[in-house]
Amino acid sequence: MSNDGPLGEFGPLSLHVPEPAVRHGGEPDFSNVNIPEAGSVRRPEVDANPEDFRDLAFSIIRVLTREGEAVGPWAGMLTDEQLVEGLRHMMTLRTFDARMQIAQRQGKTSFYMQHLGEEAVSCAFRKALAPGDMNFPTYRQAGLLIADDYPMVEMMCQIYSNERDPLKGRQLPIMYSSKEHGFFSISGNLATQYIQAVGWAMASAIKNDSKIAAAWIGDGSTAESDFHASLVFASTYKAPVVLNIVNNQWAISTFQGIARGGSGTFAARGLGFGIPALRVDGNDYLAVYAVAKWAIERARRNLGPTLVEYVTYRVGAHSTSDDPSAYRPKTESDAWPLGDPVMRLKNHLILRGAWTEERHKQTEAEILDTVIAAQKEAEGHGTLHAGGKPSARDMFEGVYETMPPHLRRQRQQAGV
Amino acid sequence: MARKTMIEAIRDAMDITMERDDDVVVFGEDVGFFGGVFRCTQGLQAKYGKTRCFDAPISEAGIVGAAIGMAAYGLKPCVEIQFADYVYPAYDQIVSEAARLRYRSNGGFTCPIVIRMPTGGGIFGGQTHSQSPEALFTHVSGLKVVVPSNPHDAKGLLISAIEDPDPVIFLEPKRLYNGPFDGHHDRPVTPWSKHDLGDVPDGHYTVPLGKAIKRREGKQMTILAYGTMVYVAEAAAEEHGIDAEIIDLRTLLPLDLETIVESVSKTGRCVIIHEATLTSGFGAELAALVQEHCFYKLEAPVARVAGWDTPYPHAQEWDYFPGPARVGRALVETLEG
């Protein structure tokens, strides 16, 4: 194909392909991330007219100051006990991740995805939900299970695909599923769960129930058409759903600007659909909880969906299959201006007089012991390549409620 | 018992299941107020209210994705895709989600949904209103695929599909909505009111999924067909004076292999016909199964008559459509072969 169009007064066209501010080998640069002061963003009434707070889609709701103080209209929602519990959840998730990451490196499973730096998002959100509500998570929200006291041994057995795997070895590691804990089966395909959450919420409204749904997606997969469909359906039917976008800056090696385009923020995507949108500091446990509570109440009061963008940073690799030093500066996570969620909550609790360095160290050790004990128990039931595993017969079960004749024949052929 | 068109029979099935079970909801493009472009859902919104029968945005992925979420909640959605040709935006939701949900969650979540869609050609609908994509669904583990050929079966099969605990793709041959079309496009079509299979019992009844039916007993060969092709097969066999056993498969997945094997073992000859394109079509699966199970009874090669491997054309519709002339030639060759 030759560029044989007539050259007019505007000269030739050229394609714009966005690039991140800096790549590997360069100095980290977050000067383009505008961070408002903690406590500076107002808190609208839950039933306020969304037209009156469109600006919140372009700001960042923050509660914790650099010094660890909780300030502003979104502060003051959690007791010392609740905050200590939140800290324990995040520390547990971090320790769990570290152990499972090593287990993958030891060949005990095929694959793992950790949450490093993003623990506040799912741990705090879970505490704002009520029993019976349903999450439609991605692969980086295991805090929803940890903070709901789902047994770690079950999670590990799933990761190891062993004889006690609640999913019988049929799913990739970390693609958990638990109806009882309000955790919809993770697909692994991106964005498909977003519209399903909207459908679940519509069903709850059709049945005049009181339960609400929470949809989860990452910055990169908002580019999928399912995301657009979700916003249309949620907006049209005013579905009782919280539409969460976890913006951790990176979709594997692709910076968030490739999915976001020229819209400024992901939260702003909601505005064109008439969906109120909030943007929140995803590394601030108190802010995440306060915003989640607000959006969940809005859904529960039948006022419709809310879009929430959590601004955070993926400190680790996307999964055990990539090396971030090949696509972003090695020290970028240290330069991330919103800090570390565990450290920030810890400092806040110390400032409140509800926590000490000593208790923190003690808790770390306790949690490590608990996780190691769970791991031992799980490994007693086998790991991917050793010990007890699901039977080949299990492979043929559960495709349909009743096994049809062709699968029965194939199972016989397989000799199981 | 009343004579009904296939449209009325399908509407009746939804009406009856909605009446019996509050968890059945129906939605899709133009489905609510207007009652669907083929009028299959006419009157359901007025009768059951707009939270149980409603219009959806033009978003097939959204329609199926939302239905999956509703099913996970505990509802039984029966959704309409306006034409099978428009189902592709929903394909990921069907293949990666609906079909696998029970399996991947070990039964923690299930997906009892029905996705209805008009299929097949014969109405000068060109590329976008004529396709027969059944093989794209029979290839997917976890789905059931149904193609009724008459009002009686359409109602009974749709009730079975809605009551089924797993996702069902329900393909409605649109050329059969108003009468049994035998491929003679230049002749008037007999309306269902003048055909025995237009007799639709009142009230609730089911035609089981996974069961084929013999439309005609015969000795000289077996014809495997479904949807519109059942009538083309009847016409072709009659015109050539061939004593064919015609099996209407009704459900493609799971398939009633027993009925097929029993028949081909008896006749020793088999012709498979479908509207969909030939290559990797469902006929290939049928031919493979017939040779695996009946090889030593076969007296002629298994023949396939199908749509040509081109996009569905407009002006050349009757050159494309596997009508009685093409089917007839295959029957004669198989008998002589």
Chai-1 contact restraints between the chains, C-beta under 6 A:
chainA,res_idxA,chainB,res_idxB,connection_type,confidence,min_distance_angstrom,max_distance_angstrom,comment,restraint_id
A,L167,B,N106,contact,1.0,0.0,6.0,A-B,restraint_1
A,K168,B,N106,contact,1.0,0.0,6.0,A-B,restraint_2
A,R170,B,Y103,contact,1.0,0.0,6.0,A-B,restraint_3
A,R170,B,R104,contact,1.0,0.0,6.0,A-B,restraint_4
A,Q171,B,R104,contact,1.0,0.0,6.0,A-B,restraint_5
A,S177,B,S105,contact,1.0,0.0,6.0,A-B,restraint_6
A,S177,B,G108,contact,1.0,0.0,6.0,A-B,restraint_7
A,K179,B,G108,contact,1.0,0.0,6.0,A-B,restraint_8
A,S185,B,R104,contact,1.0,0.0,6.0,A-B,restraint_9
A,S185,B,S105,contact,1.0,0.0,6.0,A-B,restraint_10
A,S185,B,F109,contact,1.0,0.0,6.0,A-B,restraint_11
A,N189,B,S96,contact,1.0,0.0,6.0,A-B,restraint_12
A,T192,B,E97,contact,1.0,0.0,6.0,A-B,restraint_13
A,I195,B,G62,contact,1.0,0.0,6.0,A-B,restraint_14
A,I195,B,G65,contact,1.0,0.0,6.0,A-B,restraint_15
A,I195,B,A66,contact,1.0,0.0,6.0,A-B,restraint_16
A,Q196,B,G65,contact,1.0,0.0,6.0,A-B,restraint_17
A,Q196,B,I68,contact,1.0,0.0,6.0,A-B,restraint_18
A,Q196,B,G69,contact,1.0,0.0,6.0,A-B,restraint_19
A,V198,B,A66,contact,1.0,0.0,6.0,A-B,restraint_20
A,G199,B,A66,contact,1.0,0.0,6.0,A-B,restraint_21
A,G199,B,G69,contact,1.0,0.0,6.0,A-B,restraint_22
A,G199,B,M70,contact,1.0,0.0,6.0,A-B,restraint_23
A,W200,B,G69,contact,1.0,0.0,6.0,A-B,restraint_24
A,W200,B,A72,contact,1.0,0.0,6.0,A-B,restraint_25
A,W200,B,Y73,contact,1.0,0.0,6.0,A-B,restraint_26
A,A203,B,M70,contact,1.0,0.0,6.0,A-B,restraint_27
A,A203,B,Y73,contact,1.0,0.0,6.0,A-B,restraint_28
A,A203,B,L75,contact,1.0,0.0,6.0,A-B,restraint_29
A,I206,B,T51,contact,1.0,0.0,6.0,A-B,restraint_30
A,D226,B,A61,contact,1.0,0.0,6.0,A-B,restraint_31
A,A229,B,S59,contact,1.0,0.0,6.0,A-B,restraint_32
A,A229,B,A61,contact,1.0,0.0,6.0,A-B,restraint_33
A,A229,B,G62,contact,1.0,0.0,6.0,A-B,restraint_34
A,V232,B,P57,contact,1.0,0.0,6.0,A-B,restraint_35
A,F233,B,G62,contact,1.0,0.0,6.0,A-B,restraint_36
A,F233,B,A66,contact,1.0,0.0,6.0,A-B,restraint_37
A,G398,B,R102,contact,1.0,0.0,6.0,A-B,restraint_38
A,G398,B,Y103,contact,1.0,0.0,6.0,A-B,restraint_39
A,G398,B,G107,contact,1.0,0.0,6.0,A-B,restraint_40
A,V399,B,Y103,contact,1.0,0.0,6.0,A-B,restraint_41
A,V399,B,S141,contact,1.0,0.0,6.0,A-B,restraint_42
A,V399,B,G142,contact,1.0,0.0,6.0,A-B,restraint_43
A,Y400,B,D166,contact,1.0,0.0,6.0,A-B,restraint_44
A,E401,B,P165,contact,1.0,0.0,6.0,A-B,restraint_45
A,E401,B,D166,contact,1.0,0.0,6.0,A-B,restraint_46
A,P404,B,P254,contact,1.0,0.0,6.0,A-B,restraint_47
